[in-house]
Every structure is written in C-alpha cells, then in structure tokens.
Amino acid sequence: MAKETRGIKASMIELTEAQVKKEVEDHLKLLMKSGRLWYVRLNAGVFGRHHN
C-alpha cells in the first residue's frame, strides 16, 4: 500500500555538486549579511573563517 502524502506529490530535484555548493555558499553569505552567522567556507573539507 502506498504511503499517504495528503495530496502532495513528492519529487526529487537533481542537482550537480557544483550547484549544491553554490546554493549553500549563497545561503551562508545571506545569513552572514543578516548578522546571524559568521561565514564559514566549507570547501574540500577545509574549514576557514573569512572576515570581509
């Protein structure tokens, strides 16, 4: 029996790794600009603080 979704059809969105990284980076920059987050760049497993 199919799981009840209450009329909402679940769908998968396929994104490349580069698209995901860009969206995450853009979101973190937005949070930083709003003063809610120090921007931490997560790139290739290297963690570093950037103060612009």
C-alpha atoms as one frame of an Amber mdcrd trajectory, in Angstrom:
protein
   0.000   0.000   0.000   1.333   3.446  -0.926   2.202   5.898   1.822  -0.329
   8.700   2.309   1.066  12.058   1.158  -2.095  14.122   1.751  -2.320  15.270
  -1.847   1.286  16.443  -2.076   3.364  14.680  -4.687   6.941  14.192  -3.527
   9.537  14.778  -6.214  13.296  14.621  -6.449  15.298  17.525  -7.824  18.587
  16.521  -9.371  21.414  18.978  -8.750  25.092  18.787  -9.539  27.622  19.027
  -6.721  28.657  22.468  -8.012  25.041  23.700  -7.891  24.639  22.456  -4.325
  27.896  24.113  -3.212  26.872  27.426  -4.808  23.425  27.398  -3.182  24.878
  26.559   0.240  27.518  29.287  -0.109  24.906  31.849  -1.186  22.701  30.910
   1.774  25.592  31.215   4.236  26.525  34.628   2.791  22.932  35.784   3.249
  22.947  34.644   6.879  26.284  36.379   7.443  24.998  39.646   5.974  21.977
  39.466   8.269  24.338  39.148  11.243  23.099  35.691  12.191  26.148  33.701
  11.178  29.883  34.081  10.822  30.637  32.932   7.324  32.484  29.638   7.353
  33.542  28.318   3.979  33.230  24.581   3.600  35.308  23.697   0.603  37.151
  20.418   0.051  36.991  19.670   3.767  38.910  22.819   4.721  37.306  24.976
   7.380  38.339  28.623   7.498  36.894  31.909   8.673  36.727  34.757   6.197
  36.269  38.280   7.521  35.363  40.628   4.691
